[in-house]
Amino acid sequence: MSAPNTFRAAVVRRFGPPEAIGIEYLSIPGAPAAGTVRAAVRIGGLNPVDARIRSGSFGGSVPYIPGTEFAGTVVAVGAGVDDFAVGDDVIGFGVSGADADLVDAAPGQLLHKPATLDWTVAGGLSGVGQSAVTALEAVDARAGDVAVVHGAAGGVGSVLTQLLVADGVTVIGTAGASNQDHLCELGAVPVVYGAGLADRIRDAATRPVTVSIDLAGSAQAGDIAKSVLASGGRAITLVPETASSHGIPLVRVQRSKERLARLASAVVDGSLRFPVEAIPFTDIVEAHRRLDAAHARGKLVLDLSDNPHV
C-alpha cells in the first residue's frame, strides 16, 4: 500500500533486460512548475523504443522512469497555464516518465481527449499513429502503388496499412503466421516473413512493387528495400540498424498536436481501427518481454486505471 504522499512509478536503475524495471513508491514532488501540467495517468503507451532505451542501446543515464505517452486526467496546473484545468481528460505525447501514476508535461505535449475516445486507445494512439503518418508522408505512396510493409501487424504497421489502403495503395504486409488473418482484415495481402520472403512477395504482387516501408529491421526487409530502390521505387525505414546496414533512408518520427487530433478523430468516426491490448501496470516486466520479442499484434498499453490519484 502506498502512503498518501507517494505515487507508483516504474523505475529503471540499471540498463538491461526487462527485469531491470521495478515498480517503486516515490514521494510526490511539490506543485508543478510554472508552464506545466500534472496529470494522473490512466493508460500508458508502450513503444519499441522504450525497450531499446531500457536496454541501454540509446545511451542516456539511469535511474529513470520510462514512458513517453499516456492518457489521463489533469490533477494540478502550474502558473501561466490557461488552456488546461484540473479535471480535464488529456492525451500526452513526447513526455518523460509516463509509466507512473503521475507525470508532468508542457501544454504543447497535451491534447484534450475526445469524450468518446476509448481510454486504452487514447493512451496508445500517439506513438504508433504519428509514426505511421510520418512514414506515409515520407514515402509519398499514391493510388496505384504496390507497397510492401515489413512488420505490418504491429502497432505502427496496423495503422499505416489502413492509411495506405484508404489512399488506394495495394499493400503487401509481412507478419508471422498467426497474424495473417489480422492483415486481411486491415485490407492487406498478407505474406509470412522468413526464408523465401522475396519469392512470396513476388507471387503476391499483381504488379511490380514500387514502395517498401521497413518497420521490422530484418535483413530480409533491408534486402527487399534495396531492390525496390534499385528498380526506381521508394523505400524508407524507421529502424536505424536497417538504415546503417543497407543504406535505406531513415525517417525520424514527427509529432504534433494536429497529427494526433486527426488520428483521434479518425478512430472516433470509425474510419481508423486501432487494435490495442491493455496489460496491468504491475506486469510491466512481461510487457517489455513482449516488446523485446517484437511479436505483438497492434499496440500494447499499460493499464493504470487503479491509480488512486485519478
C-alpha positions, 0 to 999 in steps of 0.5 A, spaced: 500 500 500 502 506 498 502 512 503 498 518 501 504 522 499 507 517 494 505 515 487 507 508 483 512 509 478 516 504 474 523 505 475 529 503 471 536 503 475 540 499 471 540 498 463 538 491 461 533 486 460 526 487 462 527 485 469 531 491 470 524 495 471 521 495 478 515 498 480 517 503 486 513 508 491 516 515 490 514 521 494 510 526 490 514 532 488 511 539 490 506 543 485 508 543 478 512 548 475 510 554 472 508 552 464 506 545 466 501 540 467 500 534 472 496 529 470 494 522 473 495 517 468 490 512 466 493 508 460 500 508 458 503 507 451 508 502 450 513 503 444 519 499 441 523 504 443 522 504 450 525 497 450 531 499 446 532 505 451 531 500 457 536 496 454 541 501 454 542 501 446 540 509 446 545 511 451 542 516 456 543 515 464 539 511 469 535 511 474 529 513 470 522 512 469 520 510 462 514 512 458 513 517 453 505 517 452 499 516 456 492 518 457 489 521 463 486 526 467 489 533 469 490 533 477 494 540 478 496 546 473 502 550 474 502 558 473 501 561 466 497 555 464 490 557 461 488 552 456 488 546 461 484 545 468 484 540 473 479 535 471 480 535 464 481 528 460 488 529 456 492 525 451 500 526 452 505 525 447 513 526 447 513 526 455 518 523 460 516 518 465 509 516 463 509 509 466 507 512 473 501 514 476 503 521 475 507 525 470 508 532 468 508 535 461 508 542 457 501 544 454 504 543 447 505 535 449 497 535 451 491 534 447 484 534 450 481 527 449 475 526 445 469 524 450 468 518 446 475 516 445 476 509 448 481 510 454 486 504 452 486 507 445 487 514 447 493 512 451 496 508 445 494 512 439 500 517 439 506 513 438 504 508 433 499 513 429 504 519 428 509 514 426 505 511 421 503 518 418 510 520 418 512 514 414 506 515 409 508 522 408 515 520 407 514 515 402 509 519 398 505 512 396 499 514 391 493 510 388 496 505 384 502 503 388 504 496 390 507 497 397 510 492 401 510 493 409 515 489 413 512 488 420 505 490 418 501 487 424 504 491 429 502 497 432 505 502 427 504 497 421 496 496 423 495 503 422 499 505 416 496 499 412 489 502 413 492 509 411 495 506 405 489 502 403 484 508 404 489 512 399 488 506 394 495 503 395 495 495 394 499 493 400 503 487 401 504 486 409 509 481 412 507 478 419 508 471 422 503 466 421 498 467 426 497 474 424 495 473 417 488 473 418 489 480 422 492 483 415 486 481 411 482 484 415 486 491 415 485 490 407 492 487 406 495 481 402 498 478 407 505 474 406 509 470 412 516 473 413 522 468 413 526 464 408 523 465 401 520 472 403 522 475 396 519 469 392 512 470 396 512 477 395 513 476 388 507 471 387 503 476 391 504 482 387 499 483 381 504 488 379 511 490 380 512 493 387 514 500 387 514 502 395 517 498 401 516 501 408 521 497 413 518 497 420 521 490 422 529 491 421 530 484 418 535 483 413 530 480 409 526 487 409 533 491 408 534 486 402 527 487 399 528 495 400 534 495 396 531 492 390 525 496 390 530 502 390 534 499 385 528 498 380 526 506 381 521 505 387 521 508 394 523 505 400 524 508 407 525 505 414 524 507 421 529 502 424 536 505 424 540 498 424 536 497 417 538 504 415 546 503 417 546 496 414 543 497 407 543 504 406 535 505 406 533 512 408 531 513 415 525 517 417 525 520 424 518 520 427 514 527 427 509 529 432 504 534 433 498 536 436 494 536 429 497 529 427 494 526 433 487 530 433 486 527 426 488 520 428 483 521 434 478 523 430 479 518 425 478 512 430 472 516 433 468 516 426 470 509 425 474 510 419 481 508 423 481 501 427 486 501 432 487 494 435 490 495 442 491 490 448 491 493 455 496 489 460 496 491 468 501 496 470 504 491 475 506 486 469 510 491 466 516 486 466 512 481 461 510 487 457 517 489 455 518 481 454 513 482 449 516 488 446 523 485 446 520 479 442 517 484 437 511 479 436 505 483 438 499 484 434 497 492 434 499 496 440 500 494 447 498 499 453 499 499 460 493 499 464 493 504 470 486 505 471 487 503 479 491 509 480 488 512 486 490 519 484 485 519 478 
